Each structure stands twice: as C-alpha cells, then as structure tokens.
Amino acid sequence: MIADYQQQKTLRGSYDVCIIGAGPAGITLALRLATAGHSVLLAEGGGQEYSPRSQGLYACSSSGLQLYAEEARLRYLGGTSNHWAGRCRPFSPSDFTIAPPGDLPGWPIPYGEIERYLPAAMDIVDLPAGAPFKAINTGLDGGEFDPDRFLLSPPTRFAQKYATALEQTEGLDVFLNCNCVDLEFDSAAGRLAAVVLSDYEGNRQRQVARYFILAAGAIENARQLLNSQSLADAGVISQGGLVGGCFMEHLNVDMGTFILKPGLDQEAREYYTTDAFVEQYKIGKGNVRAALLAEVQTYGRTAEVKHFLENLACDMGVAGKVEFVARFSCPGDGVISTMIEQFPSLQSRISLLEQKDALGVAKVNVNWVLTAEDRNTIKCIGTTLATQWADMQLGFVRLNDYVYDTSIPLKLSPHAHHMGTTRMAASPQHGVVDTDCKVFGTDNLYAAGSSIFATGGASNPTMPLLQFAVRLAEHLDGRISAARSAAA
Ligand SMILES: Cc1cc2nc3c(=O)[nH]c(=O)nc-3n(C[C@H](O)[C@H](O)[C@H](O)COP(=O)(O)OP(=O)(O)OC[C@H]3O[C@@H](n4cnc5c(N)ncnc54)[C@H](O)[C@@H]3O)c2cc1C
C-alpha cells in the first residue's frame, strides 16, 4: 500500500527491512524483498509529485566545481529517475581489475559478481532481454578508441512503471512525505536500533526494523551517516574520514570544436577509450562524443541536460542569451563533449555544516574537486583524439586551451552521476561498506545506489547500481531466511 505519512502514521511495530528513499535503488529493493515474503517499509521523503517543500531539503552549499546538486536531483517518489535520460552502458571486466592511481584500491570484487545481475537490471529499465549493447559508428581504426556501445531505456520512470506494484505488493508499506532525520545506533549491540522519521511539521517517531538500507542517493546517503550523532559517538563513522569522501562525477568537458570534412556521415560519433590506452597512460576511461551543432541542439545524450540548463536559464532570466548561443551554428561545425572517469580522492567530499534544514538535519557542503590525475586523463584523451581525428582525415579539431594546459581552469558541466561517498572496500581502512554493501562497524545497516561505487568508470551509473540492488536484495533475502530457519 502507498500512504501519506502527513495524514497517517500507522506503521507496523517492526519491519524485516526499512528502506530510506524511493528512487530506482529503493524501489527495486523494496519490491524484490517484499515479493520474497518479507515485511518492508519504504520511507520516501517526497510526495507523488515535485514540491518545493521537499526539494528544498536538498539545498546544499558548494565550495568546489559547480555541481547544481540541488536542481539536478529530484526529491519525490521515483527520485531522479523522474528526469533521467535512460542511457545505459554496463561496467566492463577491466573496471574491476584496473586500480586507480593513489592509495585507494579499486573494486574488492570481480566483475562476475555483478555480471550475472545484468539481465535483471536490463529488465527493470525496459531493455529487451539479451539485446546487445550496440556499437555506435566505427570508432577510430587501429587507434586508442573503440566505438562506444550503449542502449537507451525508454527512459523508465520508476514511479509510474512500478505504481501498481508499490500499491499492491503484499508486505510492502510505502510511506510518502516520510523523511529520515536520524539513525539511532546501539553501540552495545553493534546494530542500528531504529531510524527516526519526520513529517513536514517536524513530528518525529522512531521506527524499528531488523535491517536498514540507505537508498537516498550518493549525497544523502553520506549525509544521513554523517548526521547521526550515535554513529559518530560509537566511532563507526568520523567527520573527515571515508564517509562522504571520494565523491565522484562523470566529467562532461567542453573539449573544443571541430569542422567535419565535407561528404562524411553527419551522424554523431561516439568513441570509448580502449583498455590498452587507459593502462598505458594510467588514465581514467572516457566516452567522447563529436556531434554537429544542429544535432546537439535537439537530440543526443546531452538533451536532458540541455533542457535542464534551459529551464535554469529561464529561472535566472538569461534565456535569450542562452538560446542565441545554443542555436547559432555553421554547416559542418560541431562540438566535442565527454563522459570521463574521475578517480576517487578524499579531497572531493561531502561534509557536514553547522546549519540545519527545516527538519533539523545538518546541511552539507559539496567540495567537488579534481586531482592532477583527472586533469591528465582529460588532457590525454583530448590530445589523442584530436591527433587521431586528423590522422584519419575526418576534419579539423580545435581543442580548448584548458584541455592541454592544466594550469588553466577547466570548463565542464556535470552529468549528475553522483558516486563514491560510501565506497565499497575489503576493509574499513579503504571504504565505508563491505562487499555485501553493509556499513563497516554495523551488523544491519546497508547502503544502495552509486554511493557504493569504488570507481565509477565511464559507464552511466543507473543500470549498474540496479545490478547491485538486485544482488543486495538476494543477500538480505538469504540472511533473513537463514535467521528464520535457525529460529524455527
Ligand atoms: C538530468 C539527468 C539525466 C540523467 N541521465 C542518466 C542516464 O542517461 N543514465 C544513467 O545511468 N543515469 C542518469 N542520471 C542519473 C540517475 O538519475 C541516477 O543514477 C539515479 O536516479 C540514482 O538512483 P537512486 O535510487 O540511487 O537515487 P535517487 O534517484 O536520487 O533517489 C533517491 C530517493 O531518496 C529520497 N530521499 C532523499 N532523502 C531522503 C530522506 N532523508 N528520507 C526519505 N527519502 C529521502 C528522494 O526523494 C528520492 O526519491 C541522470 C541524472 C540527471 C539529473
């Protein structure tokens, strides 16, 4: 059933599983666990539709690169899937074997651990069973780039697609306008005892469950952990430690422009770094998209982001200027955009502020920063692409100066792929969750979503995070069932 927590607060005394956040990760987990026969509370902070009251709780400050963290995320049923673009690219085996530079390790599990959940994740986002991830164009023959491969989800809007299932699945209670405002850790038991829930009048109540899952997005997952005084008092988390650290985005760099040689295919070209290239230069992976301006204005991977920026421009009263810049183009002129891997770094982080939001939860600051290694990735990908483009006589490329001169501030925009703030690791020395997605130092608190990514590769995060969500549902089903059998 779906109920409004503002009106009705009749929750069960206890649940097998309590999930915070009803975006793609939370909805997937809730439906799988309830269908497996467990009692599940899905607590969603927003309502059925967008509201400034809920969205305002996402307000955060920024001390690094501009992230538009408040505007890009959506805080209501279905989460950010209410305006995601649906581009799906799976992780590849090398994402799990190539370690990032620096002191932090990469993934502690092999790719095979999530590969087997790919069919389930594809089904969840309405991709046809067994459909191949198709190559786009022909790549740069013999060079450092393969053609990129991806599939487009319709895109699946989770609130609409799963509305009936959320309403009718036995054992599942979905409460809207039901905000998690605190996590109560019992240090003697080593377990989370309860979450504290609040309506919009600030009426709080404790809710007990056997297992808890944070599925509120990468920024909020870290925020909930950092905000919990009892977790801090028990030494499970510490400010300035790994929780909230390693915040990563995919880098959408405005690489420069090109003029396509007349007579060539006008379709956008999408390339992807080869593993050999990445390993040889110790750089991150990357997608590069070279598209004629006429095509960029209306279609393509960046269309959603463009609509978002258009709306922002309207709000800021500069729509006319933005429209002029966006629509002006000469025949054959194109732009080069990217989706490039950012390496995990403790400098790039979410941290707690003194200031509280309307419900008394500490606000956060996002310090999204890049390292020298990230700048090197951008430089290497940009200059190699330009050289190979010329070698193949595709036309002329003009790189922006900040691509090859790393002392010049970078011009980039976000993809809204937030990752890494509760990263997975083999030990608490290097991460926040273990290989089962359980928060180190607790027996029953889990995290879901791309906050658990140890590295982000250059694959869109939603389908992979669903693979992990299906895996976590299977793990918890096994744990609860085993405990039940032992008790019987
Ligand atoms: C413009 C745009 C385009 C995108 N395009 C793509 C794409 O093409 N491909 C791709 O893979 N990804 C894309 N993404 C990213 C994608 O939207 C996210 O990866 C995905 O939504 C993450 O799912 P999630 O469930 O982890 O988090 P979210 O979708 O952020 O859901 C979190 C949920 O938690 C709730 N919540 C938050 N705080 C609380 C609280 N305290 N208490 C209770 N509930 C709470 C929120 O209301 C929300 O419903 C795009 C994002 C944007 C902004």
The ligand as an SDF file (V2000), in Angstrom:
LIG
                    3D

 53 58  0  0  0  0  0  0  0  0999 V2000
   19.3080   15.2330  -15.9970 C   0  0  0  0  0  0  0  0  0  0  0  0
   19.7900   13.8660  -15.5970 C   0  0  0  0  0  0  0  0  0  0  0  0
   19.9720   12.8790  -16.5590 C   0  0  0  0  0  0  0  0  0  0  0  0
   20.4360   11.5960  -16.1840 C   0  0  0  0  0  0  0  0  0  0  0  0
   20.5930   10.6610  -17.1480 N   0  0  0  0  0  0  0  0  0  0  0  0
   21.0750    9.4520  -16.8360 C   0  0  0  0  0  0  0  0  0  0  0  0
   21.2900    8.4660  -17.8530 C   0  0  0  0  0  0  0  0  0  0  0  0
   21.0320    8.6990  -19.0340 O   0  0  0  0  0  0  0  0  0  0  0  0
   21.7770    7.2550  -17.4750 N   0  0  0  0  0  0  0  0  0  0  0  0
   22.0640    6.9560  -16.1850 C   0  0  0  0  0  0  0  0  0  0  0  0
   22.5060    5.8320  -15.9080 O   0  0  0  0  0  0  0  0  0  0  0  0
   21.8450    7.8690  -15.1830 N   0  0  0  0  0  0  0  0  0  0  0  0
   21.3700    9.1010  -15.4820 C   0  0  0  0  0  0  0  0  0  0  0  0
   21.1540   10.0140  -14.4910 N   0  0  0  0  0  0  0  0  0  0  0  0
   21.4420    9.6240  -13.0870 C   0  0  0  0  0  0  0  0  0  0  0  0
   20.2500    8.8530  -12.4720 C   0  0  0  0  0  0  0  0  0  0  0  0
   19.1290    9.6930  -12.3930 O   0  0  0  0  0  0  0  0  0  0  0  0
   20.6590    8.3310  -11.0760 C   0  0  0  0  0  0  0  0  0  0  0  0
   21.7570    7.4470  -11.2420 O   0  0  0  0  0  0  0  0  0  0  0  0
   19.5550    7.5610  -10.3550 C   0  0  0  0  0  0  0  0  0  0  0  0
   18.3610    8.2920  -10.2680 O   0  0  0  0  0  0  0  0  0  0  0  0
   20.0190    7.1990   -8.9330 C   0  0  0  0  0  0  0  0  0  0  0  0
   19.0570    6.3950   -8.3040 O   0  0  0  0  0  0  0  0  0  0  0  0
   18.9630    6.2690   -6.7070 P   0  0  0  0  0  0  0  0  0  0  0  0
   17.7630    5.4810   -6.3920 O   0  0  0  0  0  0  0  0  0  0  0  0
   20.2660    5.8110   -6.1750 O   0  0  0  0  0  0  0  0  0  0  0  0
   18.8020    7.7850   -6.1840 O   0  0  0  0  0  0  0  0  0  0  0  0
   17.6830    8.8870   -6.4800 P   0  0  0  0  0  0  0  0  0  0  0  0
   17.0800    8.7060   -7.8170 O   0  0  0  0  0  0  0  0  0  0  0  0
   18.3420   10.1890   -6.2110 O   0  0  0  0  0  0  0  0  0  0  0  0
   16.5550    8.6100   -5.3940 O   0  0  0  0  0  0  0  0  0  0  0  0
   16.7420    8.8990   -4.0240 C   0  0  0  0  0  0  0  0  0  0  0  0
   15.3810    8.9550   -3.3330 C   0  0  0  0  0  0  0  0  0  0  0  0
   15.5850    9.1580   -1.9320 O   0  0  0  0  0  0  0  0  0  0  0  0
   14.6460   10.0950   -1.4440 C   0  0  0  0  0  0  0  0  0  0  0  0
   15.2030   10.7150   -0.2390 N   0  0  0  0  0  0  0  0  0  0  0  0
   16.2630   11.5500   -0.1530 C   0  0  0  0  0  0  0  0  0  0  0  0
   16.4960   11.8810    1.1240 N   0  0  0  0  0  0  0  0  0  0  0  0
   15.5720   11.2390    1.8870 C   0  0  0  0  0  0  0  0  0  0  0  0
   15.3010   11.1840    3.2820 C   0  0  0  0  0  0  0  0  0  0  0  0
   16.0350   11.8560    4.1850 N   0  0  0  0  0  0  0  0  0  0  0  0
   14.2550   10.4220    3.7060 N   0  0  0  0  0  0  0  0  0  0  0  0
   13.4950    9.7180    2.8300 C   0  0  0  0  0  0  0  0  0  0  0  0
   13.7180    9.7570    1.4840 N   0  0  0  0  0  0  0  0  0  0  0  0
   14.7440   10.5080    1.0220 C   0  0  0  0  0  0  0  0  0  0  0  0
   14.4600   11.0550   -2.6130 C   0  0  0  0  0  0  0  0  0  0  0  0
   13.2400   11.7590   -2.5240 O   0  0  0  0  0  0  0  0  0  0  0  0
   14.4980   10.1020   -3.8080 C   0  0  0  0  0  0  0  0  0  0  0  0
   13.2200    9.6120   -4.1380 O   0  0  0  0  0  0  0  0  0  0  0  0
   20.7100   11.3020  -14.8200 C   0  0  0  0  0  0  0  0  0  0  0  0
   20.5100   12.3010  -13.8500 C   0  0  0  0  0  0  0  0  0  0  0  0
   20.0720   13.5670  -14.2230 C   0  0  0  0  0  0  0  0  0  0  0  0
   19.8860   14.6200  -13.1840 C   0  0  0  0  0  0  0  0  0  0  0  0
  1  2  1  0
  2  3  1  0
  2 52  2  0
  3  4  2  0
  4  5  1  0
  4 50  1  0
  5  6  2  0
  6  7  1  0
  6 13  1  0
  7  8  2  0
  7  9  1  0
  9 10  1  0
 10 11  2  0
 10 12  1  0
 12 13  2  0
 13 14  1  0
 14 15  1  0
 14 50  1  0
 15 16  1  0
 16 17  1  0
 16 18  1  0
 18 19  1  0
 18 20  1  0
 20 21  1  0
 20 22  1  0
 22 23  1  0
 23 24  1  0
 24 25  2  0
 24 26  1  0
 24 27  1  0
 27 28  1  0
 28 29  2  0
 28 30  1  0
 28 31  1  0
 31 32  1  0
 32 33  1  0
 33 34  1  0
 33 48  1  0
 34 35  1  0
 35 36  1  0
 35 46  1  0
 36 37  1  0
 36 45  1  0
 37 38  2  0
 38 39  1  0
 39 40  1  0
 39 45  2  0
 40 41  1  0
 40 42  2  0
 42 43  1  0
 43 44  2  0
 44 45  1  0
 46 47  1  0
 46 48  1  0
 48 49  1  0
 50 51  2  0
 51 52  1  0
 52 53  1  0
M  END
$$$$
